[in-house]
Amino acid sequence: MKIKNYRFGFDIWGLAIFLIIMIPNFIWFAVPAPNDILRTESKTAVIDTIGSVCQALFAAALCLIVNKNCGKLRVTPKIIASACCILIYFLGWGLYYLGITAPFVIISLTMPPCLAFLFFALDRKNYIAVIFTAAFTVCHFIYGTVNFIL
């Protein structure tokens, strides 16, 4: 990863993927789900804070840092994988709104969105975003597992 390969710029696709993945969260903020265990107090406050910082940093990196060696967005295996992760994530939210809070649902709400961001950042060769997204993924996994599965 050479810093000289990066420039500040605006990546509309980075913003688009972030907003698409946030849609269910916006709905959840406005309309609570039945059996809404996600609204319980977190047992991982420090990890959650670190995760929030990493989320802000990866979102900023996805939207504002561009690899000069990356061409226009095309349909590639990584973009397809990202889209599949988003679909799994949306299905997870659908199950959650049906009142299902089984571990596989919690995992579908934590890992697929993170993997969608990772695949997208890897496709865009935005390794700065990859670093922050990977850190967020670890925090998000710990949050979901400790608070709702263990």
Backbone hydrogen bonds in HBPLUS format (Angstrom, degrees):
<---DONOR---> <-ACCEPTOR-->    atom                        ^
c    i                          cat <-CA-CA->   ^        H-A-AA   ^      H-
h    n   atom  resd res      DA  || num        DHA   H-A  angle D-A-AA Bond
n    s   type  num  typ     dist DA aas  dist angle  dist       angle   num
A0005-ASN N   A0002-LYS O   2.95 MM   3  5.58 160.0  1.99 117.4 123.9     1
A0006-TYR N   A0003-ILE O   2.99 MM   3  5.55 166.1  2.01 120.9 124.2     2
A0068-LYS N   A0005-ASN O   2.62 MM  63  5.41 165.5  1.64 164.8 169.7     3
A0007-ARG N   A0066-VAL O   2.92 MM  59  5.47 148.2  2.02 149.9 160.3     4
A0066-VAL N   A0007-ARG O   2.92 MM  59  5.47 171.5  1.92 164.9 167.8     5
A0009-GLY N   A0064-LEU O   2.92 MM  55  5.08 162.7  1.95 126.9 132.5     6
A0011-ASP N   A0063-CYS O   2.78 MM  52  4.85 160.0  1.82 135.9 140.9     7
A0014-GLY N   A0011-ASP O   3.04 MM   3  5.27 126.9  2.33 102.2 115.8     8
A0015-LEU N   A0011-ASP O   3.20 MM   4  6.64 157.1  2.25 152.4 158.2     9
A0016-ALA N   A0012-ILE O   2.84 MM   4  6.05 152.9  1.92 142.8 151.5    10
A0017-ILE N   A0013-TRP O   2.96 MM   4  6.11 166.7  1.98 148.2 150.0    11
A0018-PHE N   A0014-GLY O   3.18 MM   4  6.30 157.9  2.23 141.3 147.7    12
A0019-LEU N   A0015-LEU O   2.92 MM   4  6.14 166.5  1.93 155.8 159.0    13
A0020-ILE N   A0016-ALA O   2.88 MM   4  6.02 161.7  1.91 153.9 159.3    14
A0021-ILE N   A0017-ILE O   3.04 MM   4  6.12 165.3  2.06 146.8 150.5    15
A0022-MET N   A0018-PHE O   3.02 MM   4  6.18 137.8  2.20 140.1 152.2    16
A0023-ILE N   A0019-LEU O   3.12 MM   4  6.27 122.4  2.47 141.8 154.2    17
A0023-ILE N   A0020-ILE O   3.28 MM   3  5.41 149.6  2.38 100.3 108.8    18
A0025-ASN N   A0022-MET O   2.92 MM   3  5.15 119.5  2.30 106.0 122.3    19
A0026-PHE N   A0022-MET O   2.98 MM   4  6.32 154.1  2.04 159.8 168.2    20
A0027-ILE N   A0023-ILE O   3.05 MM   4  6.38 160.3  2.09 157.0 162.3    21
A0028-TRP N   A0024-PRO O   2.84 MM   4  6.03 160.3  1.88 146.3 152.1    22
A0029-PHE N   A0025-ASN O   2.87 MM   4  6.11 152.6  1.94 149.0 155.7    23
A0030-ALA N   A0026-PHE O   3.29 MM   4  6.52 148.5  2.39 140.4 147.7    24
A0030-ALA N   A0027-ILE O   3.05 MM   3  5.24 122.1  2.40  99.6 113.9    25
A0031-VAL N   A0027-ILE O   2.67 MM   4  5.78 158.5  1.72 161.0 168.7    26
A0037-ILE N   A0035-ASN O   2.90 MM   2  5.88 125.6  2.20 114.4  98.6    27
A0039-ARG N   A0036-ASP O   3.37 MM   3  6.07 170.4  2.38 116.3 119.1    28
A0040-THR N   A0037-ILE O   3.16 MM   3  5.70 165.3  2.18 120.1 121.1    29
A0048-ASP N   A0044-THR O   2.80 MM   4  5.98 157.5  1.85 158.9 166.7    30
A0049-THR N   A0045-ALA O   2.98 MM   4  6.22 150.4  2.07 145.2 152.1    31
A0050-ILE N   A0046-VAL O   3.02 MM   4  6.34 164.0  2.05 153.8 157.6    32
A0051-GLY N   A0047-ILE O   2.81 MM   4  6.00 159.0  1.86 149.9 156.6    33
A0052-SER N   A0048-ASP O   2.85 MM   4  6.08 150.2  1.94 144.1 151.9    34
A0053-VAL N   A0049-THR O   3.07 MM   4  6.35 157.4  2.12 150.1 155.2    35
A0054-CYS N   A0050-ILE O   2.95 MM   4  6.23 163.5  1.97 152.0 156.9    36
A0055-GLN N   A0051-GLY O   2.77 MM   4  5.96 149.7  1.86 146.7 155.8    37
A0056-ALA N   A0052-SER O   3.00 MM   4  6.23 161.0  2.04 146.9 151.0    38
A0057-LEU N   A0053-VAL O   2.96 MM   4  6.23 157.6  2.01 148.7 155.3    39
A0058-PHE N   A0054-CYS O   2.78 MM   4  6.00 160.2  1.81 151.3 156.5    40
A0059-ALA N   A0055-GLN O   2.91 MM   4  5.99 160.0  1.95 149.2 155.2    41
A0060-ALA N   A0056-ALA O   2.97 MM   4  6.10 159.0  2.01 142.8 149.0    42
A0061-ALA N   A0057-LEU O   2.87 MM   4  6.03 158.1  1.92 144.6 151.3    43
A0062-LEU N   A0058-PHE O   2.81 MM   4  5.98 158.2  1.86 148.6 154.1    44
A0063-CYS N   A0059-ALA O   3.09 MM   4  6.23 150.7  2.18 144.2 151.5    45
A0064-LEU N   A0060-ALA O   2.74 MM   4  5.64 151.4  1.82 153.6 161.5    46
A0065-ILE N   A0061-ALA O   3.10 MM   4  5.02 147.8  2.21 130.2 131.6    47
A0070-CYS N   A0067-ASN O   3.13 MM   3  5.49 163.3  2.15 116.8 118.8    48
A0080-ILE N   A0076-THR O   2.91 MM   4  6.17 160.3  1.95 158.5 164.5    49
A0081-ALA N   A0077-PRO O   2.88 MM   4  6.06 154.9  1.95 142.0 149.2    50
A0082-SER N   A0078-LYS O   2.89 MM   4  6.08 152.2  1.97 140.6 148.3    51
A0083-ALA N   A0079-ILE O   2.93 MM   4  6.19 158.5  1.98 147.5 152.7    52
A0084-CYS N   A0080-ILE O   2.89 MM   4  6.17 154.9  1.96 149.8 156.9    53
A0085-CYS N   A0081-ALA O   2.96 MM   4  6.20 154.2  2.02 147.0 153.8    54
A0086-ILE N   A0082-SER O   3.01 MM   4  6.34 151.5  2.10 146.7 154.6    55
A0087-LEU N   A0083-ALA O   2.99 MM   4  6.27 155.2  2.05 147.0 153.6    56
A0088-ILE N   A0084-CYS O   2.96 MM   4  6.27 161.4  2.00 151.9 156.2    57
A0089-TYR N   A0085-CYS O   2.91 MM   4  6.10 156.7  1.97 146.0 152.9    58
A0090-PHE N   A0086-ILE O   2.90 MM   4  6.17 159.4  1.94 152.8 157.4    59
A0091-LEU N   A0087-LEU O   2.92 MM   4  6.18 157.2  1.98 150.2 156.9    60
A0092-GLY N   A0088-ILE O   2.85 MM   4  6.11 149.5  1.95 145.4 154.3    61
A0093-TRP N   A0089-TYR O   3.00 MM   4  6.38 152.2  2.08 147.7 154.8    62
A0094-GLY N   A0090-PHE O   2.94 MM   4  6.26 151.1  2.03 144.4 152.9    63
A0095-LEU N   A0091-LEU O   2.94 MM   4  6.30 157.2  2.00 151.9 156.9    64
A0096-TYR N   A0092-GLY O   2.87 MM   4  6.12 154.8  1.93 146.5 154.4    65
A0097-TYR N   A0093-TRP O   2.86 MM   4  6.11 155.3  1.92 150.6 156.4    66
A0098-LEU N   A0095-LEU O   3.02 MM   3  4.95 141.2  2.17  95.1 107.1    67
A0100-ILE N   A0095-LEU O   3.09 MM   5  5.55 158.4  2.14 154.0 147.7    68
A0099-GLY N   A0096-TYR O   2.93 MM   3  5.18 155.3  1.99 108.0 114.0    69
A0105-VAL N   A0102-ALA O   2.89 MM   3  5.37 133.7  2.11 113.5 126.3    70
A0106-ILE N   A0102-ALA O   3.15 MM   4  6.57 158.7  2.19 153.7 160.2    71
A0107-ILE N   A0103-PRO O   2.86 MM   4  6.12 163.8  1.89 156.8 161.2    72
A0108-SER N   A0104-PHE O   2.99 MM   4  6.08 145.0  2.11 130.1 139.8    73
A0109-LEU N   A0105-VAL O   3.01 MM   4  6.33 125.1  2.32 140.6 155.1    74
A0109-LEU N   A0106-ILE O   3.07 MM   3  5.11 139.5  2.24  97.1 109.0    75
A0110-THR N   A0106-ILE O   3.12 MM   4  6.37 120.5  2.49 138.6 154.0    76
A0110-THR N   A0107-ILE O   3.11 MM   3  5.08 144.8  2.24  97.4 107.9    77
A0111-MET N   A0107-ILE O   2.91 MM   4  5.78 160.2  1.95 154.8 159.5    78
A0115-LEU N   A0111-MET O   2.87 MM   4  6.10 163.6  1.90 163.6 169.2    79
A0116-ALA N   A0112-PRO O   2.81 MM   4  5.97 150.2  1.90 148.2 156.4    80
A0117-PHE N   A0113-PRO O   3.08 MM   4  6.38 159.3  2.12 147.8 151.7    81
A0118-LEU N   A0114-CYS O   2.91 MM   4  6.22 157.6  1.96 148.0 155.1    82
A0119-PHE N   A0115-LEU O   2.80 MM   4  5.98 172.5  1.81 156.6 157.8    83
A0120-PHE N   A0116-ALA O   3.01 MM   4  6.12 160.5  2.05 145.7 151.6    84
A0121-ALA N   A0117-PHE O   2.84 MM   4  6.03 168.6  1.85 154.0 157.2    85
A0122-LEU N   A0118-LEU O   2.83 MM   4  6.01 159.7  1.87 154.2 160.2    86
A0123-ASP N   A0119-PHE O   2.90 MM   4  6.06 157.0  1.95 146.1 152.6    87
A0124-ARG N   A0120-PHE O   2.94 MM   4  6.22 154.1  2.01 151.4 158.6    88
A0126-ASN N   A0121-ALA O   2.88 MM   5  5.08 161.7  1.91 157.1 155.9    89
A0125-LYS N   A0122-LEU O   3.06 MM   3  4.87 155.6  2.12  99.8 106.8    90
A0130-VAL N   A0126-ASN O   3.04 MM   4  6.40 147.8  2.15 140.7 150.8    91
A0131-ILE N   A0127-TYR O   3.15 MM   4  6.24 154.3  2.21 137.4 141.3    92
A0132-PHE N   A0128-ILE O   3.43 MM   4  6.80 166.6  2.45 150.0 151.6    93
A0133-THR N   A0129-ALA O   2.80 MM   4  5.89 155.8  1.86 152.9 161.0    94
A0134-ALA N   A0130-VAL O   2.81 MM   4  5.90 157.5  1.86 149.5 155.1    95
A0135-ALA N   A0131-ILE O   3.13 MM   4  6.39 159.2  2.18 145.8 151.1    96
A0136-PHE N   A0132-PHE O   2.93 MM   4  6.14 158.4  1.98 144.7 150.9    97
A0137-THR N   A0133-THR O   2.81 MM   4  5.99 155.3  1.87 148.2 155.4    98
A0138-VAL N   A0134-ALA O   3.11 MM   4  6.42 157.1  2.17 149.6 153.6    99
A0139-CYS N   A0135-ALA O   3.16 MM   4  6.45 166.8  2.17 150.2 153.4   100
A0140-HIS N   A0136-PHE O   2.75 MM   4  5.93 162.6  1.78 158.9 164.3   101
A0141-PHE N   A0137-THR O   2.90 MM   4  6.00 156.1  1.96 147.6 153.8   102
A0142-ILE N   A0138-VAL O   2.99 MM   4  6.22 162.3  2.03 151.1 155.7   103
A0143-TYR N   A0139-CYS O   2.90 MM   4  6.10 165.4  1.92 151.2 155.5   104
A0144-GLY N   A0140-HIS O   2.98 MM   4  6.17 170.6  1.99 150.2 152.1   105
A0145-THR N   A0141-PHE O   2.90 MM   4  5.97 164.9  1.92 152.1 156.9   106
A0146-VAL N   A0142-ILE O   2.86 MM   4  5.79 167.4  1.88 155.9 159.2   107
A0147-ASN N   A0143-TYR O   3.05 MM   4  5.83 159.4  2.10 143.7 150.3   108
A0148-PHE N   A0144-GLY O   3.09 MM   4  5.63 148.3  2.19 132.9 140.6   109
A0149-ILE N   A0145-THR O   3.02 MM   4  4.84 149.4  2.11 128.4 133.0   110
A0150-LEU N   A0145-THR O   2.91 MM   5  6.04 164.7  1.94 166.8 164.8   111
